[in-house]
Amino acid sequence: MPVYSHSRISCFEQCPLKYKLKYIEKIRPEIEQSVEAFLGSMVHTCLEKLYRDLRFQKIITLEELLAFYNEQWEKNWNTAILMVRKDYAPENFRKMGESYIRSYYKKHHPFDSSRTVGLEQRINIDLNDDGKFRLRGVIDRLACRDGGTYEIHDYKTGSSLPPKKYLEEDRQLPLYAIAVKRDYPNAESIKLVWHFLPFGQDVTVEKTEEELENLRIKTVESIRKIESSRKFPSRTSKLCDWCEFRPMCPEWAHVAKTETMSLAGFMKEPGVKLVNRYVELMEKKGEVESEIGKLKGLIFQFSKDKGVNVVAGSGHDAKIWRAEKLKFPGRDEEGRRELEEFLKKSGLWKDVSSLDAFLLSKTMENPPWPEELAKAVEKFGRKEMIERIYLRKKDGPGD
Ligand code: SF4
């Protein structure tokens, strides 16, 4: 079984296809990094330098640190870095990094509230003590104060400030806490400290033994789920814009290819032509359907007003059918559970219930049953390719 990491598990949760491309097929994409990730790594490098210098009793000045940051930026910048937000230039991002460093420096100077124990410290955790569920990670800065309090520091350069509740449910730092507890038996307490650099805010959370144990169990479950997955479907989200596999992802490959075409070339592209024609007809169909809906209402009203069941037309007559029927609560509607219980108790259930083939087919996408049982059920089905078209609205400028 491979060694897992928080980001590997998160990748599966975000999009199983991305997970497959990255971790199973180990494809090296052309785009390796977005500008946001590059900025994050440059800022991390700087803060690492700041604390590394401190170990040698040197407090680097803010000017020196910013000069180091800019030097690293110049040295490592390359044109393959992905710029998703087209309204901003690399220079904007470079300046953002400068401001994060400046505000962190001013807030924490002279950096003596805790003693640094490790920088970019690698940790390994055997989640089940059987070597099967191994996890590794890197702590941005591990620090210690008053002898027994350890702090796991994590620098965040993302553009959002998550509510504390979200952080209380975070997986990454608590997992690292499990490793720190094991590696530093003198640790009386462990604090998890997130530094949200764009906001100049630090958030500290402590976890109980019970919470860490629950997290360990949950993480083992997540890994088991990944290991037992046979299908890796794509899962689109806002994050696709930053996905390095977008140009080869079946959800986006054609979009990505056509994005770079000239307008004339784009309009002649066979796929574009097909979809444009389809949308044109669907729009007409929508108008026709709404007109039909309105006419149906008028014909019903006409038949009621005139007290007739057939309304005459030139080529066709319209026969109106009306019947009163009992309507019972649908699957998720109020009263459904009570109705089912009543029918079961009265022995009427088998007379009115039948197999829900749709539900069975949906359940078989990821059967919660033992493999043998799922295979036995599978034999009753036949594989059929289902094809549908869903239209996805393109983001307009400024969306
Ligand atoms: S572009 Fe989106 S759907 Fe495609 S692999 Fe990446 S995250 Fe998944």
Residues whose N, C-alpha, C, O or C-beta is under 5 A from the ligand:
A	BS01	SF4	C15 L17 K18 S234 R235 T236 C240 C243 F245 R246 C249 E251
